[in-house]
Amino acid sequence: MKVKEKKWIRFRIYAVTTFFLLGFGAILARAYQLQVIERDYLRGTAENGIIGTTKLPPERGTIYDREGNELALSVQVGSVFAHPKQIKEKKKTARQLSRILGEKKTRILKLLRRDRSFVWIKRRISPILTQQMSDLKMDGIGVTTETRRYYPCREIAAHLIGFSGADNQGLEGLEKRYDDSLKGPQHRLIRMRDALGRSFSINRTDRSGRGMHHLILTIDKEIQYKAQQALKIAVKKTRARGGHCIVVNPETGEILAMAVVPEFNPNAFSKYRPDQWRNRIVTDCFEPGSTLKAFLLAASLEESVVTPLSQFHCEEGAYKVGGRVVHDTHKYGKLSVSDIIVHSSNIGAIKIGQKLGYAKFSDYLKNFGFSSKTGVDLLGERKGFIREAEKARTIDRATLFFGQGMTATSLQLTMAMAAIANGGKLMRPYVVKKIVDESGGVVKETCPKVVRRVISTRTAKRVVEVLEGVVGSEGTAPKAAIRGFRVAGKTGTSQKVDPKTKRYSNSKYVAIFVGFVPVERPKLVILALIDEPKGVAYGGLVAGPVFRDVGSWSLNHLKVNPQPDLLAVAEAKAKALVSDTPKDSGNSAKSEEVNKIAGELRLGLLPDFRGMGMREVLKRGRALGLKVSLKGSGLAVKQKPEAGSPLNAVNSVSVSFNPPG
């Protein structure tokens, strides 16, 4: 090859290389210009094509009871929106929307005339309306999918769970307390224009790094349902203002039920007054009355200032102290410490307290959890009040010993009684057992926690022996007794302060019974409180039956077997009452009732399935060798054959169910 040709080839190679290098450099320079120098300008230019962005409510996690039953969940619904600036015939559009959505034409027209690029017309419509609106295909009108909160059990545990608002933000109860955990990723409705200027919308999810979480509660839906039903019946029967009922596991502090009356439906919370949303078990304080004598006994025995057999003179029902006269319901002479508690003598309590001392008793009450928050995972909890020793007058010191002059919440009183039931340990109460992620992995788990030891195990056992007498025939709460089980507890009937006169009212009372069952190994601590009952206001007569009904049903639900010897004794007493009642005594109604009680105690009878869940009915029916037929859903309301039918004549049972509430 000639030298000249070689030079020409080399020149062409250099030229092509230079051309490509210059081109690549130009591309890099242009990329730098677009990505770095003109980044903000170009982003603004691109966003000019977006009409607007609207944040949609985030989906929320599900709230379950301890058995996995749904108490709160999110459901998909449709929502109608409009681009007012794109709608030319606003009156015609408003008329069409009014006819389909059932809204006033004037309201829709007012929205369409607003000087905005986006407005909501109607949110959370039914699936049928959603489909109709999607088929309509009107200019400037669109439908998007949102989520709304739904509470399938309606009033069940409503005060505990609370509710969320229009934008799925927690407003009350656990929904508010755990709002950050329950909220899922944010959704955005982005409205854009295509090349022809036509608008379209897309629903886009903003991932925040984690999905939504779910709550698993300690609440048992079926015990909760029973507590609310029993409480409603008692409030209605006594024409009371309202009431509370709380069920707790004394060994762990788990809250199994938390019922408040009056109730409300969280699916339509706006139809109720705000004060009806309040969980009064933690937000309302009251004077505990004679229930405090149980803790006076515990403190006095722990300090060894008395024994159960120590005796005090109860002044025949009237005792002057601090310039005031304290009265007992009945006139008593000498009573032992045990009898003072069983008969609930205020004068006897004062004399025990005077031996213990006001300051020492105050310290014990604080150790039992009074005048401080329990630490429960709920909002709005109050501390209550105990007057300091240096500020207490003589009469203030005397009245504290029988539960006046201090305040407490229902939860504080329940956990204090739980400390006696479990052998002297004050437990922290809780309602959220676990927080789990979308795949079921545990994010956070709550474990039982002992706050402190209040009294010794020996003292707790001695107190329990005395409190067991309260539900005996000589005590103040025989109506709280549960057949087949040993029960212990204490009644209280406290006067309320009249807000006008600032004095104790002669007509407004709080009736309380708080106790536990079974005595030998307590599974349940139950408090029943009836607020302002009309007529008879004694805790044993008014609140005791609520304890009995809830306790009896819950023990059966938890498969805690009664003691056969106690059943036999109860049946023998019932039969003896029947045989001892003269036929012409006019007590036929009482005889029938006693006969009924005796009959229910006999073995070999078909049990009462009412109030149970489907799983429980199947389990119990099959255990008895029966063919079980189920109809409907929810909780059992009717059965055939009826409860009490001889099992040897029954091969199958049909049970009907209805949703709670």
PEMOKA-V499869 format. One line per field, one symbol per residue. ss: DSSP state (H for helix, E for strand, L for the rest). phi: phi as a letter, one per 30 degrees, with the letter a starting at -180 (. if undefined). psi: psi as a letter, one per 40 degrees, with the letter a starting at -180 (. if undefined). Layout:
ss=???
phi=???
psi=???
//
This chain:
ss=LLHHHHHHHHHHHHHHHHHHHHHHHHHHHHHHHHHHHLHHHHHHHHHLLEEEEEEELLLELLEELLLLLEEEEEEEEEEEEELHHHLLLHHHHHHHHHHHHLLLHHHHHHHHLLLLLLEEEEEEELHHHHHHHHHHLLLLEEEEEEEEEELLLLLLLHHHHLEELLLLLEEEHHHHHLHHHHELLEEEEEEEELLLLLEEEEEEEELLLLLLLEEEELLLHHHHHHHHHHHHHHHHHHLLLEEEEEEELLLLLEEEEEEEELLLLHHHHHHLLHHHLLLHHHHLLELLHHHHHHHHHHHHHHLLLLLLLLEEELHHHEEEELLEEEELLLLLLEEEHHHHHHHLLHHHHHHHHHHHLHHHHHHHHHHLLLLLLLLLLLLLLLLLELLLHHHLLHHHHHHHLLLLLLEELHHHHHHHHHHHHLLLEEELLELEEEEELLLLLEEEELLLLEEEELLLHHHHHHHHHHHHHHHLLLLLLHHHLLLLLLEEEEEEEEEEELLLLLLEEEEEEEEEEEEEELHHHLLEEEEEEEELLLLLLLHHHHLHHHHHHHHHHHHHHLLLLLLHHHHHHHHHHHHHHHHHLLLLLLLHHHHHHHHHHHHHHLLLELLLLLLLEHHHHHHHHHHLLLEEEEEELLEEEEEELLLLLEHHHLLEEEEEEELLL
phi=.ddddddddddddddddddddddddddddddddddcdceddddddddddcdlbbdcdddcddccddciddcabcbdbcbcbbcedccdcddddddddddddicddddddddddddbdabdcachcdedddddddddhcdicbbbcbcbdbcdchddiddddiaccdcicdcbideddceddddcddcbcccbcddciddbbbcbccdcjbddcccccddceddedddddddddddddchddlabbbbbdddcidccabcbbdcbcddbdddcdedddddddccccaddiddddddddddddddidbbececbdchhjbbcbhibccccdbdbcdbdeddddddhddddddddddddjddddeddddddjdibddiddbdidccibbddedcddedddddddcicibbacddedddddddddcjjcdcddabcdbcbddcjdddabccebddadcbddddedddeedddddcddcdcbddcdcdjbdbblbcabcdcdddddibddcbcbccbbbabadddaecbcbcbbcchddidbdeddcceddedddddddddddicdddedddddddddddddddddddcdicdddddddeddddddddicddddejdddddddddddddicdcccbiajcdbabbddejdeddcccbbcbcbbddi
psi=iidddddddddddddddddddddddddddddddddddfddddddddedehdihhhihiiiiihiadeehhdhihihiihhiigdeehdgdddddddddddefihddddddddeigiehihdhigiiddddddddddfihehihihiiihhgdebehfddddaiiadffhhdiaddddfddddhaiiihhhhiiadeehiiiihihhhediaiiihhiehhdddddddddddddddddefidaiihhhihdddehhdighhhiiiheefdeeiideeehgedeehiiheaededdddddddddefeiideiiihfffehhhhfeihhiidihibhiiddddddefhdddddddddddhddddddddddeeieiieeifiiehidahhhideehidddddddefeieiiiiddddddddddddeeehhihiiehdihiadeeihdhhhiihhdihdiiddddddddddddedeideaefdeeihheihiiahihhiiihhddefihieehihhihhaiiiddghdhhhhhhhhfiibhehdddddddddddddddddddefhiihddddddddddddddddehidfeefdddddddddddddeiifihiheheiiddddddddddefihhhhhaibiheiihiiieihdeehdihhhiiiii.
//
